[in-house]
Amino acid sequence: MALFDILKLLLVDWPDRKHGREALAEMTEDRLRDIGVSRKAALAESSKPFWVSQRKRGAPAKPPNQSPAATAVSQNPAARR
């Protein structure tokens, strides 16, 4: 990991996670419903320490807004032909 990546993690990513998880824990049921998150999922995410990212280390990042069908096609080489 490059020095820049470490500094970004320490100075940007960790504080963002901390504040985001604190805000998530304090959201009302109406606000959670608006963003499509259940109380159980909000509590699970907000209970994580700030140094833990959302995805497991080594897991590929899912492209944003990719439909389940597109994901299935991208993971199946025969479907791309």
C-alpha positions in Angstrom: 0.0 0.0 0.0 1.4 3.4 -1.0 2.0 6.2 1.5 -0.8 8.3 -0.1 -3.3 5.4 0.3 -2.4 5.0 4.0 -2.8 8.8 4.6 -6.1 8.8 2.8 -7.3 5.9 4.9 -6.3 7.6 8.1 -7.4 11.1 7.3 -10.4 10.7 5.1 -11.8 7.2 5.0 -11.8 6.4 8.8 -13.4 9.6 9.9 -16.1 9.3 7.1 -16.9 5.8 8.3 -17.1 6.9 11.9 -19.4 9.8 11.2 -21.5 7.9 8.7 -22.1 5.0 11.1 -22.9 7.3 14.0 -25.5 9.1 11.7 -26.9 5.7 10.6 -27.4 4.6 14.3 -29.3 7.8 15.1 -31.7 7.7 12.1 -35.4 7.4 12.6 -37.5 4.6 11.1 -38.9 7.0 8.5 -35.4 8.1 7.4 -34.2 4.5 7.2 -37.3 3.5 5.2 -36.5 6.5 2.8 -33.1 5.1 2.1 -34.2 1.5 1.9 -32.3 0.2 5.0 -33.8 -1.9 7.7 -33.2 -1.1 11.4 -31.4 -4.5 11.7 -29.1 -3.7 8.8 -28.5 -0.1 10.2 -27.6 -1.5 13.6 -25.3 -4.1 12.1 -23.5 -1.5 10.1 -23.3 1.1 12.8 -21.9 -1.4 15.3 -18.8 -2.0 13.2 -15.6 -0.2 14.3 -14.5 2.6 12.0 -11.4 0.7 10.8 -13.6 -2.1 9.3 -14.7 -1.5 5.7 -18.0 -2.6 4.3 -16.6 -5.3 2.1 -14.3 -8.1 3.1 -10.6 -7.6 2.2 -9.8 -9.1 -1.2 -13.5 -9.2 -2.2 -14.0 -7.4 -5.6 -15.9 -4.2 -5.5 -19.3 -4.4 -7.2 -19.8 -1.7 -9.8 -22.5 0.8 -8.7 -26.0 0.4 -9.8 -25.4 -3.0 -11.5 -28.5 -5.0 -11.8 -28.6 -8.7 -10.6 -29.0 -9.8 -14.2 -25.9 -7.8 -15.3 -24.0 -9.3 -12.4 -25.0 -12.8 -13.4 -23.9 -12.2 -17.0 -20.6 -10.7 -15.9 -19.8 -13.7 -13.7 -20.8 -16.3 -16.4 -18.2 -16.4 -19.3 -20.6 -18.4 -21.4 -23.3 -15.7 -21.2 -20.9 -13.1 -22.7 -20.5 -14.9 -26.0 
